[in-house]
Amino acid sequence: MTLEEIYGGESDNVEFKEDIPSKSEKYLKTIIAFANGGGGKVIFGVENLTWAVKGFSKEEIFLKMDAITNAIYDSCEPLITPDISIQEVDGKQIIVLEVASGMQRPYFLKKEGIEKGTYVRVAGTTRRAESTKVRELILEGSNRSFDQLVRPETVSDEEISVFCDKLYKHALSLCETEQERKNVKQLTKNQLLSWRLLIEQNGMAHLTNGYALLDGRNDLFPDAVVQCALFKGNDRTVFISRKEFSGPIYEQISSAWDFVLQHINMGTKINGLAREDIYELPVATIREMIANAVCHRSYLAQGKVQVAIFDDRLEVTSPGMLDNDLSIEKLKEGLSKIRNRGIASAFSYLKIIEAWGSGIPRMFNEAKAYGLPPPQLIDMGNDFRVNLFRLPNGQLPTRNATIEQPTQTESEGTGASLEENLLQAIRNNSKITQMELAQRLNVPVLTVKRRMKVWQDSGKLSRIGNNRRGEWVINDKG
């Protein structure tokens, strides 16, 4: 340790003690919390808050080190083996106890037991872990994740085939180019087994928690939904609109994404003669925020993913404590830890999540490119929240383009509205795909999907048949 490090004060992984407390639990709880998280240091001989180096005399320092070591050995379970040393700072000797991130989680105080004696670090403080966090630590200690736990329910090969086909079609629907569609491979039972979304026992295929969540079995997980709301002003006093989306969790992401796009401002970006829809917030970042909340939330914790739109921000809240190995600073640097491994693998297949650890840095980069304030990451203790700030007075970004705000977006050179051109193209070819519509009208496929979904929800447009061989039907009275 140096004086500069000491003057940095306490943090998520550093705590000071002026002396060894008479009650060893006061520092043992912190040692346990470090072992349950990303590790840390307890420095004895430095006064907290003032950071004054008090140190110990040569006569007492070895006795104090022995007392600390004995207390850890006698009181902690499983056994924690710290690195304890004497260091000289400002001419005085202090004790530095370094605890590595443990591999046998959860660690706890023996006399309190695993349920009440497990501790974690939250925002630089040591707290007793809630029961849901204890269960997560137990899973981590056995190298498992909640979504990969086997359930008693079994599924037939026919049901698995239907499940795989649904995910395959959803993956195709998210592709923006024909080449991307060609690269999507049909999902198989073996792939689900490798992701541990299915577990074979006694010749039967058992679903896991992750399979049930992806299959939309909401009766098993009533909190596994996304709540969306539009509020008036900058707080939750008055809401204008709200919806709750259930079903398969990947569909919840799309529905919540559509909700946000329908309630934020949109204009057009002009590139030469062509016009393109542009939203006030980066749409990829919006989806990333919602997808991360659904993928990395704790499904053991009570609470629902919440997506809230205020006058000044988009707010996405995910249930569950931030993983003890992570901090806000580490997230900004791109460090990532997968909480639900099977779901994350499925989301990667669906291209909902593209690269581990890139989401948060990309979010900051896109906000900067849009001329927006930096996003805000908030560790709320039992929840994690991301705020993406809007420009004042409904302003749209001026990112490398001239922005107009027409009542209807016009397609290139026709003078007709996008809605009119879309409807006419569908009338001309009822079997046309959304990708073909986007290419024909020179607009993003996202714009086509969003507009057509609104028409389908209102009854103006319907689909007969499947995605490959079906056709569109326009109800002019809808």
KEVOVO-110275 format. One line per field, with one value per residue (C-alpha): residue number from 1; residue in one letter; x, y, z. Coordinates in Angstrom, 2 decimals. Example, Ala and Ser with C-alpha at 12.3 -4.5 7.8 and 13.67 -1.06 7.14 Angstrom:
# residues 2
seq: (1,2);
type: (a,s);
xx: (12.30,13.67);
yy: (-4.50,-1.06);
zz: (7.80,7.14);
This chain:
# residues 478
seq: (1,2,3,4,5,6,7,8,9,10,11,12,13,14,15,16,17,18,19,20,21,22,23,24,25,26,27,28,29,30,31,32,33,34,35,36,37,38,39,40,41,42,43,44,45,46,47,48,49,50,51,52,53,54,55,56,57,58,59,60,61,62,63,64,65,66,67,68,69,70,71,72,73,74,75,76,77,78,79,80,81,82,83,84,85,86,87,88,89,90,91,92,93,94,95,96,97,98,99,100,101,102,103,104,105,106,107,108,109,110,111,112,113,114,115,116,117,118,119,120,121,122,123,124,125,126,127,128,129,130,131,132,133,134,135,136,137,138,139,140,141,142,143,144,145,146,147,148,149,150,151,152,153,154,155,156,157,158,159,160,161,162,163,164,165,166,167,168,169,170,171,172,173,174,175,176,177,178,179,180,181,182,183,184,185,186,187,188,189,190,191,192,193,194,195,196,197,198,199,200,201,202,203,204,205,206,207,208,209,210,211,212,213,214,215,216,217,218,219,220,221,222,223,224,225,226,227,228,229,230,231,232,233,234,235,236,237,238,239,240,241,242,243,244,245,246,247,248,249,250,251,252,253,254,255,256,257,258,259,260,261,262,263,264,265,266,267,268,269,270,271,272,273,274,275,276,277,278,279,280,281,282,283,284,285,286,287,288,289,290,291,292,293,294,295,296,297,298,299,300,301,302,303,304,305,306,307,308,309,310,311,312,313,314,315,316,317,318,319,320,321,322,323,324,325,326,327,328,329,330,331,332,333,334,335,336,337,338,339,340,341,342,343,344,345,346,347,348,349,350,351,352,353,354,355,356,357,358,359,360,361,362,363,364,365,366,367,368,369,370,371,372,373,374,375,376,377,378,379,380,381,382,383,384,385,386,387,388,389,390,391,392,393,394,395,396,397,398,399,400,401,402,403,404,405,406,407,408,409,410,411,412,413,414,415,416,417,418,419,420,421,422,423,424,425,426,427,428,429,430,431,432,433,434,435,436,437,438,439,440,441,442,443,444,445,446,447,448,449,450,451,452,453,454,455,456,457,458,459,460,461,462,463,464,465,466,467,468,469,470,471,472,473,474,475,476,477,478);
type: (m,t,l,e,e,i,y,g,g,e,s,d,n,v,e,f,k,e,d,i,p,s,k,s,e,k,y,l,k,t,i,i,a,f,a,n,g,g,g,g,k,v,i,f,g,v,e,n,l,t,w,a,v,k,g,f,s,k,e,e,i,f,l,k,m,d,a,i,t,n,a,i,y,d,s,c,e,p,l,i,t,p,d,i,s,i,q,e,v,d,g,k,q,i,i,v,l,e,v,a,s,g,m,q,r,p,y,f,l,k,k,e,g,i,e,k,g,t,y,v,r,v,a,g,t,t,r,r,a,e,s,t,k,v,r,e,l,i,l,e,g,s,n,r,s,f,d,q,l,v,r,p,e,t,v,s,d,e,e,i,s,v,f,c,d,k,l,y,k,h,a,l,s,l,c,e,t,e,q,e,r,k,n,v,k,q,l,t,k,n,q,l,l,s,w,r,l,l,i,e,q,n,g,m,a,h,l,t,n,g,y,a,l,l,d,g,r,n,d,l,f,p,d,a,v,v,q,c,a,l,f,k,g,n,d,r,t,v,f,i,s,r,k,e,f,s,g,p,i,y,e,q,i,s,s,a,w,d,f,v,l,q,h,i,n,m,g,t,k,i,n,g,l,a,r,e,d,i,y,e,l,p,v,a,t,i,r,e,m,i,a,n,a,v,c,h,r,s,y,l,a,q,g,k,v,q,v,a,i,f,d,d,r,l,e,v,t,s,p,g,m,l,d,n,d,l,s,i,e,k,l,k,e,g,l,s,k,i,r,n,r,g,i,a,s,a,f,s,y,l,k,i,i,e,a,w,g,s,g,i,p,r,m,f,n,e,a,k,a,y,g,l,p,p,p,q,l,i,d,m,g,n,d,f,r,v,n,l,f,r,l,p,n,g,q,l,p,t,r,n,a,t,i,e,q,p,t,q,t,e,s,e,g,t,g,a,s,l,e,e,n,l,l,q,a,i,r,n,n,s,k,i,t,q,m,e,l,a,q,r,l,n,v,p,v,l,t,v,k,r,r,m,k,v,w,q,d,s,g,k,l,s,r,i,g,n,n,r,r,g,e,w,v,i,n,d,k,g);
xx: (0.00,1.03,-0.24,-1.84,-3.79,-4.90,-6.01,-8.20,-10.48,-12.74,-14.37,-16.15,-13.01,-11.11,-12.00,-10.02,-9.92,-8.02,-7.55,-8.76,-12.33,-13.00,-15.83,-14.25,-17.59,-17.17,-14.37,-15.15,-18.38,-16.37,-13.87,-16.76,-18.31,-15.03,-14.77,-18.37,-17.58,-14.58,-12.16,-10.74,-8.47,-8.99,-6.30,-5.75,-3.98,-5.63,-8.38,-11.49,-12.77,-9.61,-7.31,-4.73,-2.09,-1.97,0.00,1.02,4.08,6.53,5.64,1.92,1.67,2.42,-0.05,-2.73,-1.97,-2.32,-5.63,-7.01,-5.89,-7.35,-10.68,-11.00,-10.10,-12.52,-15.49,-15.73,-17.17,-15.91,-12.35,-11.00,-7.22,-6.26,-2.91,-1.88,1.22,2.95,3.58,5.26,3.50,4.63,7.11,4.45,3.59,0.10,-1.55,-2.87,-5.22,-6.06,-8.97,-9.29,-12.62,-13.71,-14.44,-16.60,-19.38,-21.30,-19.00,-20.69,-20.24,-20.47,-22.43,-25.08,-25.47,-25.67,-29.06,-28.27,-24.50,-23.80,-22.60,-21.97,-20.67,-23.19,-22.03,-18.95,-20.73,-21.09,-24.64,-26.34,-27.29,-30.98,-32.23,-32.36,-28.74,-27.73,-29.37,-27.48,-24.19,-24.94,-25.42,-22.20,-20.32,-21.50,-20.77,-24.43,-26.87,-30.54,-31.77,-29.89,-31.52,-33.56,-37.31,-39.59,-41.58,-40.67,-41.08,-41.61,-39.54,-42.54,-42.74,-39.00,-39.28,-42.00,-39.90,-36.83,-38.87,-40.25,-36.77,-35.54,-38.34,-37.75,-34.06,-35.01,-37.41,-34.57,-32.28,-31.86,-30.23,-30.77,-27.23,-27.98,-31.03,-28.94,-26.47,-29.15,-29.07,-32.07,-32.02,-31.85,-32.45,-28.72,-28.05,-30.53,-28.83,-25.42,-26.83,-28.36,-31.80,-32.74,-31.46,-31.82,-32.61,-33.63,-34.24,-36.57,-35.93,-36.56,-36.92,-34.89,-35.92,-34.39,-36.41,-39.60,-38.82,-38.06,-41.24,-43.36,-44.58,-45.61,-47.50,-44.11,-42.56,-45.24,-42.63,-40.92,-42.67,-41.75,-43.75,-43.74,-45.09,-45.11,-45.14,-45.93,-43.00,-39.87,-41.31,-43.87,-46.71,-48.85,-48.71,-50.12,-49.92,-48.83,-48.62,-47.33,-45.83,-45.69,-45.03,-41.62,-38.98,-37.47,-40.90,-41.19,-38.05,-39.51,-42.84,-41.17,-38.89,-41.91,-43.61,-40.64,-40.39,-44.09,-43.68,-40.47,-40.01,-39.16,-38.18,-36.35,-32.69,-32.05,-29.25,-29.44,-32.92,-33.52,-35.17,-34.79,-36.64,-34.55,-35.52,-34.44,-32.67,-30.42,-32.72,-29.93,-29.15,-32.82,-32.97,-29.65,-30.93,-34.10,-32.36,-29.69,-32.35,-34.22,-31.14,-29.11,-31.83,-32.12,-35.10,-34.83,-35.47,-38.99,-39.90,-40.41,-38.28,-39.54,-39.22,-40.27,-40.34,-40.14,-39.85,-36.11,-35.06,-35.67,-35.27,-34.80,-34.71,-33.64,-34.42,-31.53,-28.29,-25.40,-23.04,-20.46,-17.63,-18.79,-18.87,-20.14,-16.57,-15.92,-19.14,-18.11,-14.81,-16.62,-16.34,-19.31,-20.49,-23.28,-25.91,-28.17,-25.93,-28.52,-30.69,-27.60,-26.68,-30.20,-30.12,-26.77,-28.30,-31.18,-28.68,-30.44,-27.07,-24.06,-20.83,-20.26,-19.08,-19.53,-23.05,-22.31,-19.33,-21.32,-24.23,-21.97,-20.47,-23.88,-25.19,-22.15,-22.62,-26.24,-25.20,-26.87,-25.58,-23.70,-26.04,-26.35,-25.72,-27.17,-26.52,-29.67,-28.69,-31.46,-31.96,-29.86,-30.97,-29.83,-30.94,-30.65,-31.27,-33.39,-32.61,-34.80,-38.06,-38.29,-35.24,-33.95,-30.23,-28.34,-25.92,-24.23,-27.53,-30.21,-33.30,-36.86,-40.00,-42.78,-46.11,-45.49,-42.24,-41.99,-40.24,-37.72,-38.92,-42.62,-44.20,-46.37,-46.27,-44.48,-47.81,-49.34,-46.32,-46.24,-49.92,-49.65,-46.66,-48.59,-51.61,-49.36,-47.78,-49.51,-46.64,-43.93,-41.60,-40.80,-37.19,-38.30,-40.56,-37.67,-35.41,-38.05,-38.92,-35.34,-36.18,-34.85,-36.50,-37.11,-39.40,-41.38,-41.75,-42.86,-45.49,-46.89,-47.10,-49.20,-51.56,-51.77,-52.56,-55.34,-56.80,-55.89,-53.47,-53.44,-51.26,-52.60,-50.31,-46.75,-43.83,-42.46,-45.55,-48.15,-49.56,-50.76,-54.42,-55.36,-58.60,-59.31,-62.05,-59.58);
yy: (0.00,3.60,6.85,7.62,4.35,5.03,8.56,6.99,5.95,2.95,1.39,-1.76,-3.79,-1.79,-1.27,0.35,-0.59,1.55,-1.46,-5.02,-4.75,-6.58,-8.35,-10.15,-10.32,-6.64,-7.43,-11.10,-10.09,-7.93,-10.73,-13.09,-10.49,-10.14,-13.93,-14.05,-11.31,-10.14,-10.16,-7.20,-5.83,-5.07,-2.72,-2.63,0.38,3.11,5.32,5.34,8.68,10.59,7.95,8.73,5.99,4.86,1.64,-0.89,-1.36,-4.14,-5.86,-6.17,-6.50,-10.27,-10.99,-9.08,-10.97,-14.28,-13.14,-12.23,-15.52,-17.58,-15.72,-16.40,-20.08,-20.57,-18.55,-18.76,-21.59,-22.82,-22.05,-18.74,-18.52,-14.84,-13.33,-11.38,-9.21,-6.34,-3.21,0.04,3.28,6.72,5.11,3.02,-0.65,-1.71,-5.06,-5.69,-8.65,-9.55,-11.88,-13.55,-14.19,-17.57,-20.69,-22.41,-19.90,-19.07,-18.22,-17.48,-17.06,-20.51,-19.40,-17.61,-20.34,-20.11,-18.35,-15.53,-15.52,-14.92,-11.39,-9.45,-6.03,-3.47,0.02,-0.13,-1.49,-4.98,-6.32,-9.57,-11.38,-11.89,-15.44,-15.11,-13.97,-16.89,-19.28,-17.63,-17.97,-21.66,-22.09,-20.21,-22.42,-25.49,-23.83,-23.75,-21.02,-20.84,-21.11,-24.40,-26.15,-29.16,-29.22,-32.26,-31.52,-33.46,-32.51,-34.67,-34.51,-32.94,-30.17,-29.60,-29.34,-26.70,-24.81,-24.87,-23.70,-20.72,-19.56,-20.11,-17.98,-15.26,-15.23,-14.79,-11.95,-10.01,-10.23,-7.05,-8.51,-11.56,-12.70,-12.61,-14.79,-17.31,-17.49,-18.47,-22.24,-24.30,-24.91,-28.53,-30.58,-31.26,-27.55,-27.11,-29.96,-28.31,-25.05,-27.06,-25.76,-29.44,-32.21,-35.90,-38.18,-41.83,-41.51,-38.50,-34.87,-32.60,-28.88,-26.45,-23.11,-21.39,-23.51,-22.68,-18.95,-19.04,-21.07,-18.46,-20.66,-17.70,-19.85,-21.11,-17.65,-14.99,-12.23,-13.01,-10.20,-6.72,-3.75,-0.66,2.78,6.31,8.98,12.67,14.70,13.31,11.16,8.38,10.55,10.56,7.86,8.29,4.73,1.37,-2.21,-5.51,-8.05,-11.76,-14.86,-16.01,-13.66,-12.93,-11.76,-9.58,-7.75,-7.03,-5.89,-3.59,-2.22,-1.42,0.28,2.62,3.41,4.28,6.80,8.66,11.30,10.47,12.58,12.03,12.08,13.50,12.01,13.58,12.80,9.87,10.18,7.80,7.55,8.59,8.42,10.77,7.87,5.22,2.25,-0.32,1.03,0.85,-2.82,-3.50,-2.00,-4.09,-7.27,-6.99,-6.46,-9.60,-11.75,-10.81,-10.26,-12.57,-14.84,-15.81,-12.23,-10.90,-8.08,-7.47,-5.79,-2.22,0.06,3.63,6.64,10.09,13.53,13.56,9.89,6.26,4.14,0.34,-1.49,-5.11,-7.15,-8.61,-7.37,-6.51,-9.48,-9.20,-9.62,-6.51,-2.80,0.21,1.05,-2.50,-2.46,0.77,-0.86,-3.73,-6.43,-8.78,-11.79,-14.04,-14.72,-16.97,-18.98,-20.98,-17.93,-15.97,-18.69,-18.60,-14.79,-14.97,-17.35,-14.92,-12.04,-10.24,-10.12,-9.99,-9.86,-10.28,-7.12,-4.83,-3.64,-1.02,0.62,0.64,2.28,5.12,5.51,5.65,8.18,10.36,10.04,11.16,14.18,12.80,13.00,9.88,7.08,6.55,3.15,2.78,-0.06,0.10,-2.73,-5.17,-3.88,-2.49,0.50,2.14,5.65,6.91,10.67,12.50,15.92,18.74,19.80,16.73,17.63,15.14,14.38,16.16,13.31,13.83,14.80,17.44,16.54,17.36,16.56,15.99,14.54,11.67,10.30,10.50,7.90,8.85,11.06,10.10,12.71,9.93,9.02,5.92,4.48,4.88,3.33,0.40,-0.34,-0.04,-2.40,-4.96,-4.63,-5.24,-8.32,-9.79,-12.27,-9.61,-9.87,-7.08,-7.17,-6.74,-3.84,-2.11,-2.54,-1.39,1.76,2.49,2.62,0.63,-2.75,-1.65,1.10,-1.37,-3.83,-1.14,0.32,-3.07,-4.20,-1.13,-2.01,-5.65,-4.60,-2.30,-4.93,-2.99,-5.73,-9.47,-12.40,-15.64,-18.65,-18.93,-16.52,-18.28,-19.05,-16.76,-13.52,-10.16,-9.12,-5.43,-4.48,-0.99,-0.61,-1.38);
zz: (0.00,-0.61,0.84,-2.51,-2.42,1.16,0.30,-2.38,0.49,0.87,-2.18,-3.31,-2.62,0.03,3.70,6.53,10.21,12.73,15.00,15.31,16.66,19.91,18.11,15.19,13.30,12.41,9.99,9.31,7.57,5.17,4.54,3.75,1.44,-0.47,-0.85,-2.14,-4.63,-6.59,-3.68,-1.79,0.92,4.60,5.88,9.63,11.14,9.05,10.42,8.29,6.91,7.90,6.31,8.96,9.21,12.85,12.47,15.12,17.25,16.44,19.70,18.97,15.20,15.05,17.85,15.96,12.75,14.60,16.12,12.68,11.13,13.97,13.83,10.10,10.54,13.44,12.19,8.39,6.30,3.88,4.91,3.62,3.22,2.92,2.02,5.14,5.26,7.05,5.03,5.99,5.06,6.19,8.55,10.30,10.05,8.98,8.31,4.80,4.45,0.87,0.08,-3.29,-4.99,-3.64,-5.66,-3.02,-2.61,-0.56,2.33,5.66,9.40,11.00,14.05,11.94,9.34,5.57,5.39,7.85,7.84,4.15,3.32,0.11,-0.91,-2.15,-3.17,-0.95,2.12,3.58,3.80,4.71,1.50,0.83,0.39,-3.41,-3.48,-1.26,-3.75,-6.62,-4.74,-4.15,-7.89,-8.63,-6.18,-8.09,-11.48,-12.49,-13.46,-12.55,-16.13,-16.59,-13.63,-14.68,-14.07,-13.55,-16.72,-19.86,-23.52,-26.57,-29.73,-31.47,-28.88,-29.14,-32.92,-32.62,-30.05,-32.32,-35.29,-33.33,-32.38,-35.94,-37.40,-34.82,-35.72,-39.38,-38.54,-36.87,-39.90,-41.92,-45.05,-47.17,-46.41,-42.68,-43.29,-45.19,-42.29,-39.77,-39.19,-38.16,-34.42,-33.24,-30.11,-29.82,-29.73,-26.88,-25.01,-25.44,-24.02,-21.16,-22.01,-22.22,-19.94,-20.79,-17.85,-18.11,-21.82,-21.41,-22.33,-19.35,-19.83,-17.73,-16.29,-19.32,-21.76,-19.85,-19.96,-23.68,-24.23,-22.46,-19.60,-17.46,-14.96,-13.76,-13.55,-12.99,-12.51,-15.82,-17.70,-18.93,-17.69,-19.90,-19.04,-20.45,-17.77,-17.85,-16.58,-14.99,-12.19,-11.74,-10.44,-13.61,-16.27,-19.77,-21.05,-19.71,-20.91,-19.58,-21.96,-21.15,-23.25,-24.54,-23.15,-26.59,-27.79,-24.68,-25.80,-29.24,-27.77,-25.24,-27.95,-30.14,-27.18,-26.74,-30.46,-30.55,-27.73,-28.59,-31.26,-34.85,-37.83,-41.10,-42.01,-45.46,-47.53,-50.98,-52.31,-50.03,-46.64,-43.76,-40.46,-37.48,-33.81,-31.07,-29.30,-30.92,-31.56,-31.19,-27.72,-26.73,-27.69,-25.96,-22.71,-22.75,-23.91,-21.20,-18.54,-19.63,-20.20,-17.12,-14.54,-11.57,-12.10,-8.45,-7.32,-7.04,-9.40,-13.09,-15.71,-15.99,-19.02,-18.23,-20.55,-18.96,-20.52,-19.86,-20.07,-20.90,-17.77,-17.77,-14.43,-14.00,-10.85,-8.93,-7.44,-9.70,-9.67,-6.90,-9.40,-11.25,-10.56,-12.50,-13.51,-14.76,-16.77,-18.48,-19.38,-21.08,-18.41,-18.54,-16.60,-17.81,-15.17,-17.29,-19.58,-21.50,-22.19,-23.22,-25.73,-27.20,-27.39,-29.15,-31.72,-32.18,-32.60,-29.74,-27.99,-30.26,-28.25,-24.53,-22.81,-25.81,-24.97,-22.30,-24.09,-27.34,-25.52,-24.38,-27.86,-29.55,-27.05,-27.73,-31.49,-31.08,-29.06,-25.94,-22.35,-21.17,-19.99,-16.26,-14.64,-11.15,-8.70,-6.55,-4.25,-5.13,-8.69,-11.54,-13.61,-16.84,-17.83,-21.40,-21.47,-24.03,-25.45,-24.03,-25.67,-27.90,-29.95,-32.49,-32.98,-35.74,-36.31,-39.70,-41.28,-41.67,-39.65,-40.59,-38.62,-41.19,-40.18,-42.60,-43.97,-47.74,-49.83,-52.43,-55.25,-55.16,-52.92,-51.48,-47.82,-46.64,-45.49,-48.95,-50.67,-48.24,-48.74,-52.50,-52.60,-50.53,-52.83,-55.83,-54.22,-51.17,-50.70,-50.50,-47.47,-45.06,-46.24,-49.85,-48.84,-47.09,-50.09,-52.56,-50.60,-49.52,-45.81,-42.82,-42.29,-38.69,-39.98,-42.09,-39.21,-36.79,-39.13,-40.11,-36.49,-35.67,-38.54,-37.41,-33.85,-35.11,-37.49,-40.62,-41.74,-41.17,-42.13,-43.59,-43.55,-42.26,-42.65,-45.70,-47.77,-46.29,-47.61,-46.37,-46.33,-46.08,-44.37,-45.66,-43.05,-40.18);
